[in-house]
Amino acid sequence: MREFYCVFLNRLAALFRWRRLEDDLDAELRSHLEIAIERNLRRGMGPEQARREALLDLGGVEQTKEIYREHRGLPMIETALQDLRIGFRMLRRSPGFSSLAILCLTLGIGANAAVFSWIEGILFRPYPAVIHQEQLLALTGTARGEAGATALSWPDLLDLQRSCTLFDSFIVNKIMGTTLSIGDRAERTVGSIVSANYFDAIGVHPILGRGFEPGEDTGRNAHPVTVISYQLWQGRFKADPQVIGKTQRLNGVLHAIVGVTPEGFYGTFVGWGMQFWVPASMEEIFEAGGYKLEDRGAQWIEAYVRLKPGVTREQAQQEISAVAKRLEADYPDTNRGRGIQLWPLWQTPFNNAGTLLPTLEIMLAVVVFVLLIACANVGNLLLVRSFARRVVEATSDRRPDLVGFWRSRWTPRCTLVPSRACAALPGAGRGGHASAGGNRLARASA
């Protein structure tokens, strides 16, 4: 195995030293040829015959070079590079055709890459700055005889947290709107009621201050603290580095600012950017219906779970369903007919992911048709170019010799693939650039 790697590395290095190796090969073959010619001359042959016999003994200079190149380097890569050089040379000869083909491919590839990026960013990895989103699942309740998902109660969530072993964490995240007052200015804004482990569980660390501490999500209105977003810190507090400890009035109650989230983090709700987060102990201030942290019949929680590494959704669902059945038996007055359901992020029922799915499906179908049209246009351009080349070859008055015969048969086939590949590479690059621009614009709009 070690010998194989040494040979491979030597051949790979030969790709970057090919000019020097070619010069050495020419010099070596020239030396062998001169020695053979001199030997033939000493045998009494004439100069022409001595050279011809030397070439026959050598087996042909170009053939010998090809054999040496195959043993020296990586023929497949060298051939591919040579074909690409030929392709780019052909594109330079017809700039009008090249520009039009690249433009068509740019539009098709760029539109598809942008939509696929949106789908990934909105459905599969919807929360910027949140780590290991592939391990996150949405958690909701279900009710027998009712369609769709229902909320959970805080006591049920605590029981799930104590009883389940396949989960790293249970994360509460309840969106709500409120009035934010700073000084004499007041405005409506959007925030979240979260569990104390929220920021630690999703891997988001405040750039100033801290997140919530264990225990700050317990007690009735016991912890009037808040973590504000980077956007709110920049806009309302003018990026004040001394903002920690200052207060802002939320729904008429003063909350002390304990942290500022990093730039680019907008919370864990698709379609809305959170401006602040408060612990679940302050739920009564923002939710109608009174204090609910001790009421098993009050279903108000929207939550996520993080699976332990290697655990599948099916395994987690089996365990949490068993715990839900036990809760139904232990608390029949509030939990009869109620179950627990885990959802992948792209099917999360309590945010806008489900509502955006039909729109994204339509967009995906449209851009696929755009790509097909672009490919058809490029194919038509290549077809017209091929017909034009055949007309030129048919009207040529050159006699078909052996070299011309093989060139006419094989050269178009050999150069067809690299020329098309070279047209596709700039199109793909420009398409990717257009896709990145579209993603930045979409995020800025959001």
Secondary structure, 3 states (H helix, E strand, C coil): CHHHHHHHHHHHHHCCCHHHHHHHHHHHHHHHHHHHHHHHHHCCCCHHHHHHHHHHHHCCHHHHHHHHHHHHCCHHHHHHHHHHHHHHHHHHHCHHHHHHHHHHHHHHHHHHHHHHHHHHHHHHCCCCCCCCHHHEEEEEEEECCCCCCECECHHHHHHHHHHCCCEEEEEEEEEEEEEEEECCEEEEEEEEEECCCHHHHHCCCCCEECCCCCCCCCCCCCCCEEEECHHHHHHHCCCCCCCCCCEEEECCEEEEEEEECCCCCCCCCCCCCCCEEEEHHHHHHHCCCCCCCCCCCCCCECEEEEECCCCCHHHHHHHHHHHHHHHHHHCHHHHCCEEEEEECHHHCCCCCHHHHHHHHHHHHHHHHHHHHHHHHHHHHHHHHHHHHHHHHHHHCCCCCCHHHHHHHHHHHHHHHHHHHHHHHHHHHHHHHHHHHHHHHHHHHHC
